[in-house]
């Protein structure tokens, strides 16, 4: 079987709830970023939430769900345990139409989760317990699935797990051997800060496509302005797909530059997963040979649908939306 995208990421169950800003202060949660937490804190935060909603998540898995909504196909590489949440995650992936080909762990840490506190301004503050997701290893990489894909997509958060780097190296070697383009999402500015040197080496030696928002790309090059970040990319051979919230996105490849407007929304409800769904739309266009501006427009469409409701996955068919606005 062939796939549009094979993706490597944390297999997590998202737990979302609306909170006031005081909740963040009371529970020492940094606003708008992702923090790593242990199993005990995950349980405590979960218990403190009012009417939380559970759904299969993880950045790369969310991107693949969006890809399917556009009409694409995906293969997900991530680790869960054979517990209740792990079974729920696998069932959700199958229901979405994705292939989840990694065997569940029979022992060790529980399936991971991400407790997401959403404040009234739509900002999401993520508290991630990796659990079984941290046990991804090279044995979980199926070279045939990688080489059967049109693109390999890697979640930057995976660098927080040493074993995962070995798995990613194996996947990238398979992709390079089959000339499958390799894409990386930088995930968040703090992640970039932790692994800047490694990400820069990847940019130089391995990547064909990088996804980042404005703060992440500035953090990568340690510059103060977005224009300086564009200059720092210089004549890099790959494609930089850079989101700028309500300003839309900028897509750069060498001297080619496209400024794409955002799609308007009546109200921003929750920014959780906006970058994931931008990547979904962009990758859908990319794997079908669309021009870069069209890829950017599909990405912005996916992001606009995402921020109009709670949760990181589409609530309506992104393909139908794309057809409605003439992008398909």
C-alpha positions as CSV (number, residue, x, y, z in Angstrom):
1,X,0.0,0.0,0.0
2,X,1.2,3.5,-0.7
3,X,0.7,6.6,1.4
4,X,0.7,10.3,0.9
5,X,2.6,10.9,4.2
6,X,4.3,8.7,6.7
7,X,4.5,10.7,10.0
8,X,6.5,10.1,13.2
9,X,5.2,11.6,16.4
10,X,4.0,11.2,19.9
11,X,0.9,9.0,20.3
12,X,-1.1,10.9,22.9
13,X,-4.6,11.3,24.1
14,X,-5.5,15.0,24.2
15,X,-7.5,16.2,27.2
16,X,-9.0,19.6,26.6
17,X,-10.8,22.0,28.9
18,X,-11.7,25.7,29.0
19,X,-10.1,27.6,31.9
20,X,-9.6,31.1,33.1
21,X,-6.2,32.7,33.3
22,X,-6.2,32.3,37.0
23,X,-6.2,28.6,36.6
24,X,-2.8,28.8,34.9
25,X,-1.4,30.8,37.8
26,X,-2.9,28.5,40.4
27,X,-1.4,25.5,38.8
28,X,2.0,27.0,37.6
29,X,1.2,26.5,33.9
30,X,3.2,28.5,31.4
31,X,0.8,30.1,29.0
32,X,0.8,29.3,25.3
33,X,3.6,26.7,25.3
34,X,4.2,23.0,26.0
35,X,5.6,21.7,29.2
36,X,6.7,18.2,30.0
37,X,5.1,16.7,33.1
38,X,5.2,13.4,35.0
39,X,2.4,10.9,35.5
40,X,1.5,12.3,38.9
41,X,1.1,15.9,37.7
42,X,-0.9,14.7,34.7
43,X,-3.3,13.0,37.0
44,X,-3.6,16.1,39.3
45,X,-4.2,18.5,36.4
46,X,-6.8,16.2,34.9
47,X,-8.6,16.0,38.2
48,X,-8.6,19.8,38.5
49,X,-10.3,20.4,35.1
50,X,-14.0,21.0,34.7
51,X,-15.7,18.9,32.1
52,X,-12.6,17.8,30.1
53,X,-12.9,16.3,26.6
54,X,-10.8,13.4,25.5
55,X,-9.7,12.7,21.9
56,X,-6.8,11.0,20.1
57,X,-4.0,13.5,19.6
58,X,-0.4,14.3,19.2
59,X,0.9,16.9,16.7
60,X,1.8,14.6,13.9
61,X,-1.2,12.3,14.3
62,X,-3.4,15.5,14.2
63,X,-1.7,16.5,10.9
64,X,-2.5,13.1,9.4
65,X,-6.1,13.3,10.5
66,X,-6.3,16.7,8.7
67,X,-4.6,15.1,5.6
68,X,-7.3,12.4,5.5
69,X,-10.0,15.1,5.8
70,X,-8.5,16.7,2.7
71,X,-8.7,13.4,0.9
72,X,-5.2,12.0,1.5
73,X,-3.8,8.9,3.1
74,X,-1.4,8.5,6.0
75,X,0.7,6.1,8.0
76,X,1.4,6.9,11.6
77,X,4.4,5.9,13.6
78,X,4.0,6.3,17.4
79,X,3.9,4.2,20.6
80,X,1.1,3.4,23.0
81,X,0.5,0.8,25.7
82,X,-2.2,-1.8,25.5
83,X,-4.3,-0.1,28.1
84,X,-7.6,1.8,27.9
85,X,-6.2,5.0,26.4
86,X,-4.0,3.0,24.0
87,X,-6.9,1.1,22.7
88,X,-8.9,4.3,22.4
89,X,-6.1,5.9,20.5
90,X,-5.8,3.0,18.0
91,X,-9.5,2.9,17.5
92,X,-9.6,6.6,16.8
93,X,-6.9,6.3,14.2
94,X,-8.6,3.5,12.4
95,X,-11.9,5.3,12.5
96,X,-10.2,8.3,11.0
97,X,-8.9,6.2,8.1
98,X,-5.2,6.1,9.1
99,X,-2.9,3.2,9.2
100,X,-1.3,2.8,12.6
101,X,1.3,0.1,12.3
102,X,3.3,0.1,15.5
103,X,2.7,-2.7,18.1
104,X,1.5,-1.5,21.5
105,X,3.8,-2.0,24.5
106,X,2.6,-4.7,26.9
107,X,4.4,-3.3,29.9
108,X,6.0,-0.1,31.3
109,X,4.5,3.4,31.2
110,X,0.9,4.1,30.5
111,X,-0.3,5.6,27.2
112,X,0.7,9.3,27.2
113,X,-1.7,12.2,27.3
114,X,-1.6,16.0,26.8
115,X,-3.6,18.1,29.2
116,X,-4.5,21.3,27.3
117,X,-5.9,24.3,29.1
118,X,-7.6,26.7,26.8
119,X,-8.0,30.3,28.0
120,X,-10.7,32.8,26.8
121,X,-8.3,34.3,24.2
122,X,-7.9,31.0,22.5
123,X,-4.4,30.3,23.6
124,X,-3.6,26.7,24.5
125,X,-1.2,25.7,27.3
126,X,-0.1,22.2,26.9
127,X,1.1,19.8,29.7
128,X,2.4,16.6,28.2
129,X,3.0,13.3,29.9
130,X,4.8,11.2,27.3
131,X,4.3,7.8,28.9
132,X,4.5,5.0,26.4
133,X,5.1,7.5,23.6
134,X,8.7,7.9,24.9
135,X,9.4,4.2,24.1
136,X,9.5,4.5,20.3
137,X,12.5,2.6,19.0
138,X,14.2,1.8,15.7
139,X,12.4,-1.6,15.8
140,X,9.1,0.3,15.4
141,X,10.2,1.7,12.0
142,X,8.9,-0.2,8.9
143,X,11.2,0.8,6.1
144,X,8.7,-0.4,3.5
145,X,6.0,2.0,4.9
146,X,8.5,4.9,4.7
147,X,9.5,4.2,1.1
148,X,5.9,3.7,0.1
149,X,5.1,7.3,1.1
150,X,5.4,10.5,-0.9
151,X,6.7,12.4,2.1
152,X,8.1,11.7,5.6
153,X,6.9,14.2,8.2
154,X,8.6,14.4,11.6
155,X,7.4,16.1,14.8
156,X,10.0,18.3,16.5
157,X,8.8,17.3,19.9
158,X,10.2,13.9,19.3
159,X,13.7,15.3,20.1
160,X,12.7,15.2,23.8
161,X,13.0,11.4,23.6
162,X,16.6,10.1,23.1
163,X,15.4,6.7,21.8
164,X,13.2,8.4,19.3
165,X,16.1,10.1,17.6
166,X,17.5,6.6,16.7
167,X,14.1,5.7,15.2
168,X,14.0,8.9,13.3
169,X,17.5,8.4,11.9
170,X,16.5,5.0,10.6
171,X,13.4,6.5,9.0
172,X,15.3,9.3,7.4
173,X,17.9,6.9,6.0
174,X,15.1,4.9,4.4
175,X,13.5,8.1,3.0
176,X,16.7,9.3,1.6
177,X,17.4,6.0,-0.1
178,X,14.0,6.1,-1.8
179,X,14.2,9.9,-2.5
180,X,11.2,10.5,-0.3
181,X,11.1,14.2,0.8
182,X,11.7,14.8,4.5
183,X,9.7,17.4,6.4
184,X,10.1,18.6,10.0
185,X,7.8,20.8,12.1
186,X,9.7,22.8,14.7
187,X,6.8,22.3,17.2
188,X,7.4,25.3,19.6
189,X,10.0,28.0,20.4
190,X,11.1,26.2,23.6
191,X,11.6,23.0,21.7
192,X,13.7,24.9,19.2
193,X,15.8,26.4,22.1
194,X,16.5,22.9,23.4
195,X,17.6,21.5,20.1
196,X,18.6,24.5,18.0
197,X,22.0,23.1,16.9
198,X,20.5,19.7,15.9
199,X,17.7,21.4,14.0
200,X,20.1,23.6,12.1
201,X,22.1,20.5,11.1
202,X,19.0,18.8,9.9
203,X,18.1,21.9,7.9
204,X,21.5,21.9,6.3
205,X,21.9,18.2,5.6
206,X,18.6,16.4,5.6
207,X,15.4,18.4,5.3
208,X,13.4,19.3,2.1
209,X,10.6,21.1,4.0
210,X,10.4,22.9,7.3
211,X,7.2,24.0,9.1
212,X,7.4,26.8,11.7
213,X,5.4,29.7,13.1
214,X,6.9,33.2,13.4
215,X,8.3,32.7,16.9
216,X,9.8,29.3,16.1
217,X,11.7,30.4,13.0
218,X,13.0,33.5,14.9
219,X,14.2,31.2,17.7
220,X,15.9,28.9,15.2
221,X,18.1,31.7,13.9
222,X,18.2,33.7,17.1
223,X,16.9,36.9,15.5
224,X,14.4,39.5,16.6
225,X,12.3,40.0,13.5
226,X,10.6,37.8,11.0
227,X,12.3,39.6,8.1
228,X,15.7,38.7,9.7
229,X,14.6,35.1,9.8
230,X,13.7,35.1,6.1
231,X,17.1,36.6,5.4
232,X,18.8,33.9,7.5
233,X,17.1,31.2,5.4
234,X,19.0,32.7,2.5
235,X,19.2,30.4,-0.5
236,X,18.4,27.2,1.4
237,X,17.4,24.6,-1.2
238,X,14.3,23.5,0.7
239,X,10.9,24.8,1.3
240,X,10.1,26.9,4.4
241,X,6.3,27.1,5.2
242,X,6.0,29.7,7.9
243,X,2.7,30.6,9.6
244,X,2.0,34.1,11.0
245,X,-1.4,33.7,12.7
246,X,-3.9,36.3,11.3
247,X,-1.4,37.4,8.7
248,X,-1.6,34.0,6.9
249,X,1.7,32.4,5.9
250,X,4.9,32.9,4.0
251,X,6.3,30.2,1.8
252,X,9.9,30.5,0.7
253,X,12.1,28.4,-1.6
254,X,15.3,30.0,-2.5
255,X,14.4,33.3,-4.2
256,X,10.8,32.2,-4.6
257,X,8.6,33.9,-2.1
258,X,4.8,33.7,-1.6
259,X,2.7,35.7,0.9
260,X,-0.6,34.0,1.5
261,X,-3.5,35.6,3.3
262,X,-5.3,33.9,6.2
263,X,-8.9,32.8,5.7
264,X,-11.2,34.9,7.9
265,X,-13.1,33.3,10.9
266,X,-15.9,34.8,12.8
267,X,-14.3,34.1,16.2
268,X,-11.1,32.4,17.3
269,X,-12.2,29.7,19.8
270,X,-9.1,27.6,20.3
271,X,-5.7,27.7,18.5
272,X,-4.9,24.1,19.5
273,X,-3.7,22.3,16.4
274,X,-3.7,25.3,14.0
275,X,-0.2,24.6,13.0
276,X,-0.9,20.9,12.7
277,X,-3.8,21.5,10.3
278,X,-1.8,24.1,8.3
279,X,0.8,21.3,7.7
280,X,-2.0,18.9,6.7
281,X,-3.3,21.2,4.0
282,X,0.2,22.1,2.8
283,X,1.3,18.5,2.7
284,X,-1.8,17.5,0.8
285,X,-1.0,20.0,-1.9
286,X,2.7,19.2,-1.8
287,X,2.2,15.5,-2.3
288,X,0.0,16.2,-5.3
289,X,2.5,18.5,-7.0
290,X,0.6,21.7,-6.5
291,X,2.4,25.0,-6.7
292,X,3.7,26.5,-3.4
293,X,1.1,29.3,-3.2
294,X,-1.7,26.7,-3.5
295,X,-0.1,24.6,-0.9
296,X,0.0,27.6,1.4
297,X,-3.7,28.4,0.7
298,X,-4.7,24.9,1.6
299,X,-2.7,25.1,4.8
300,X,-4.3,28.4,5.8
301,X,-7.7,26.9,5.1
302,X,-7.0,24.0,7.4
303,X,-5.8,26.3,10.1
304,X,-8.8,28.5,9.8
305,X,-11.2,25.6,10.3
306,X,-9.2,24.4,13.3
307,X,-9.3,27.7,15.3
308,X,-13.0,28.0,14.9
309,X,-13.8,25.2,17.4
310,X,-12.3,23.4,20.4
311,X,-9.9,20.5,19.5
312,X,-7.0,20.0,17.2
313,X,-8.8,18.0,14.5
314,X,-11.2,19.1,11.8
315,X,-14.9,19.0,12.6
316,X,-16.0,19.2,9.0
317,X,-14.6,17.9,5.7
318,X,-11.6,20.0,4.7
319,X,-12.0,18.7,1.2
320,X,-15.5,20.1,1.0
321,X,-14.3,23.5,2.3
322,X,-11.5,23.5,-0.3
323,X,-13.9,22.7,-3.0
324,X,-16.3,25.5,-1.8
325,X,-13.5,28.1,-2.1
326,X,-12.2,26.8,-5.4
327,X,-8.9,25.2,-4.2
328,X,-9.8,21.8,-5.5
